[in-house]
Amino acid sequence: MKKYIYSYFLLLAVAMLLLTSCAGHPDVPASSKEAKSMPAIFPDYCNVTVPCNIAPLNFMLPADEYEACVARLTTPDGKQQTYGNGVKVQIPEEEWHAMLDASKEKSIKVEVWGQKAGEWLSFSPFEIHVAKEPIDEYLSYRLIEPSYVAWTYMEIAQRNLTSFEETQIFNNEITMNDKKIGQCINCHSYQNYKTDNMLFHVRLSNAGTVIVNDGKVSRVNMKRDYTISGGVYPSWHPTAKLVAFSTNKTRQAFHTANPNKIEVYDLASDMILYDVETDSVSIVSADSTLLEVYPTWSPDGKYLYYCKSVPLPEEMRDKDIRTTYPKIQYNLYRRSFDLATHGFGDEELVYDAASADKSVTLPRISPDGRYLLFALGQYGCFHSRHHDADIVCIPMGQYTGTGLNAETASPVDLTPLNSKDFSDSYPSWSSNGHWIMIASRRDDDNYSRVYFAYFNNGKVEKAFLLPQEDPEMHVSLLKSYNRPEFMVEPVKISVEEFSKVFDK
Amino acid sequence: MKILQGIYTLLFGVAVLLFFGLAYPHHLHYQEQYQLFLFDWNYVWEIVRLPGGVADLLGRFCTQFFLFAWVGALIIALLLSLVQLLTFRLANYGWLYGLSFVPSFLLWLFLLDENALLGGIWAVLLTQFSFYGLLRLPDGWVRHILIFVAFLILYWIAFGGSHYYRIPHTFPTLFYAAWFSAIVIPLVIYVIPKSWGQVHKPRQQHILHSSLFMLTFIVFGTLVWKNANFKAEKVMQYDFMACHQQWNRILATVNAEKPNNQIGVTVQNLALAMHGMLAEHLFDYNQNGIAGLLPDVQSDATSPIPTAEAFYQLGMIYVAQRTVFEAQEAILDFQKSARCYKRLAQTNLIIGSYEVARKYLMALQKTLFYRDFANETLPLLGNEEAIAKHPEYGRLRQCAYGEDFYFSDHTTPEMLESLFFSNTDNCLALEYLKAYYMLTGDREGYTQLLQKLSVKN
């Protein structure tokens, strides 16, 4: 009897193994009808250019239209492999990375078949181009419901871009000592893509800015008598232990019929410089009539770029900001910085957006200093809620000391990166300057997702969505990816270690 | 005696069933609407991977049935009766039999609190099951090993949990007293000398047995009744009726007893407006100024929901969406709400955010009782013609604001006026606008409105 039981289990195990292998590497359909179109896969990875170290680009066909999907991937060396599990194509990491290695500076050919009403359709093949330049290994973001005022759980997480591993940097539950007040965590920021010097804010319950200085964690309060708030939007100086912050009195208003839904605006905003070593705060600019925001350093640390509002027309100046806000527009400025004295030079206009009835926000200079990225919308400083917001890239070589504008600047063509009629915002550069990352609401107009695009010598390729192990996750996840930031290494401090600074 | 004990357990179970079914049904509805149980492995894994997760999951699973109050009452009755039976089975009580009801009564008392979660009851039950099983093992080293392993497992499935009460970082004393008693009472009975529980004369035994049971029943029964929050039950009833759009029932309820709480008055006024009676009969009912019409939205999970219902019915869809979203985010234990998901799907569908609506509907497809709604609604996404013809969504689309402005923190007559004059078929907006002027005593505003109406006509 025992013998039979063992045989039975052995048979079962073999059958399961066979079944698994069949599910992982299915056969290509013996016969199919030509669809004469590209497959409507999600995410759209057709003809994208990807880094040579990215996680598998898993995708799926729409589950409400197709019953099954099979994909055959062919590498330049002629090797082929098929994948398909229901309507999803999920590629094992090891096999995918081998394919990437074999296709560096070349392409992987992808053929897709979809089963619809019992019949197989074969789609036009597409390619995945593999760039030789890798992407930074880590990415961090805040995961949050795209909320109005209230929120419950939020977390700052880090994702290994070469795999699907996601871990938590911090969450708002562990140190929240008053649920009624709540706790908001935001604005994670790193010095030079590294994590030994970094920070994030904790607001409301148990508030403070958590700063990591050479790996040592502390919590500080940056509010001074002479500042309008503590530090808000940060930018680490690339070499010194200095952080430029804007200080903001931020408010929100809610639309009754506008698809933008929410308007985030500042009643007042200035800029400060925080010295991490001495815990001292100095004012960079504090014009009470204008709004300064989004400081960012040039990669050499010699300039501080920032956005500043242009004065409102005389007749609008005394009116409620909730009525004048659509007229508030920001230009881009910079000031030179002397590291020895911590002194700033005179203000220089870099890009005049207001002259074209636009507003510029979130500037970022490429690591080689040759390109400037920013988000451009019609008004305001919070373009992540503006449907018209797009990313703009301007070669810095065009800037000769006289402010550029829509007529004098020749931006890089970012059509492959931007979406039409959806907010594209929060641009940033990878540390090698070859990958642009943005937060975009293009998939559903509500939940921000992270998109990457290859950038080489002023040419950008089609953007692609952050890959997930389960491609459906981007559809089902009811969280926004907020403030995506590249890192070349993971945050090594655990959630528990961070939480200890709140005990003191 | 065994039959009598069976009857006592049955009596207890029936008492629990009748209490929750008749006197406390809306507490069960309340519980159901602040969770979203998904038949999804990721959802299950996220719960069970945490200490106490199995008890929590079982609690959540049962709570989804609270949508139907009598089913919920039956589940609670069965669980509490099971706790009593297991408490009893763990020791030989003799005439102290009545004590076996103490843990169940304490749990009943715990469940009177709307923040008490059913996972707690399962944690007690799982503990008792484990003890019951372990006591039946033959003595020896196997038993010792199994006891050790059982404690480890028990820690993971029940002991280590903290999601037995909705408010985080709160110590529900009553619950832990019940849990403690479920273990300690049988233990004490087990170790005290057998003679304590023995009375030689059967008649005496019978009398003592019944007397202690009666005493326990009367003392705890009184405690349950005295500690029940019938005021909250009434508020929850109004909320439930508004949720299910039972406008006639609401009017029947307020006619029988005038509400004296804000939610009740808000719901009453909404029902009056739905019947076109608000302006005409406003002062026939209790009023609470503007706070009883369209109250300012507070940062909690409960009070904004009926106001959101009024915003929704009025056609203030963006405002309704925000209010529901905020309410859901204010749920104290970070859970999501099936009711809120449903309304968020509806509001997104009405404003044309189909892909966002799809996300909510896809989640609702994974539920037991909202699946049909999701399946019926998904085909509407993007189907402009079908939405226009839909009796609810089509009407609400027609009622939308014609021009955009920022929503004030307080509802103002200008907002209602703008809404009404965007679509003068929106009788509800006119009812609310008139009521607004009447409640604030703004005769000038009311007169001006009548003038505008006469000009329009």
Chai-1 contact restraints between the chains, C-beta under 6 A:
chainA,res_idxA,chainB,res_idxB,connection_type,confidence,min_distance_angstrom,max_distance_angstrom,comment,restraint_id
A,S147,B,E329,contact,1.0,0.0,6.0,A-B,restraint_1
A,Y148,B,R322,contact,1.0,0.0,6.0,A-B,restraint_2
A,Y148,B,E326,contact,1.0,0.0,6.0,A-B,restraint_3
A,A150,B,S299,contact,1.0,0.0,6.0,A-B,restraint_4
A,A150,B,E326,contact,1.0,0.0,6.0,A-B,restraint_5
A,A150,B,E329,contact,1.0,0.0,6.0,A-B,restraint_6
A,A150,B,A330,contact,1.0,0.0,6.0,A-B,restraint_7
A,W151,B,E329,contact,1.0,0.0,6.0,A-B,restraint_8
A,T152,B,E329,contact,1.0,0.0,6.0,A-B,restraint_9
A,T152,B,F334,contact,1.0,0.0,6.0,A-B,restraint_10
A,Y153,B,F334,contact,1.0,0.0,6.0,A-B,restraint_11
A,A253,B,Y406,contact,1.0,0.0,6.0,A-B,restraint_12
A,F254,B,R322,contact,1.0,0.0,6.0,A-B,restraint_13
A,F254,B,F407,contact,1.0,0.0,6.0,A-B,restraint_14
A,H255,B,D404,contact,1.0,0.0,6.0,A-B,restraint_15
A,T256,B,Y318,contact,1.0,0.0,6.0,A-B,restraint_16
A,T256,B,Y401,contact,1.0,0.0,6.0,A-B,restraint_17
A,T256,B,D404,contact,1.0,0.0,6.0,A-B,restraint_18
A,T256,B,F405,contact,1.0,0.0,6.0,A-B,restraint_19
A,T256,B,F407,contact,1.0,0.0,6.0,A-B,restraint_20
A,A257,B,Y401,contact,1.0,0.0,6.0,A-B,restraint_21
A,A257,B,D404,contact,1.0,0.0,6.0,A-B,restraint_22
A,N258,B,D404,contact,1.0,0.0,6.0,A-B,restraint_23
A,R322,B,Y406,contact,1.0,0.0,6.0,A-B,restraint_24
A,D444,B,E355,contact,1.0,0.0,6.0,A-B,restraint_25
A,D444,B,V356,contact,1.0,0.0,6.0,A-B,restraint_26
A,D445,B,S353,contact,1.0,0.0,6.0,A-B,restraint_27
A,N446,B,V356,contact,1.0,0.0,6.0,A-B,restraint_28
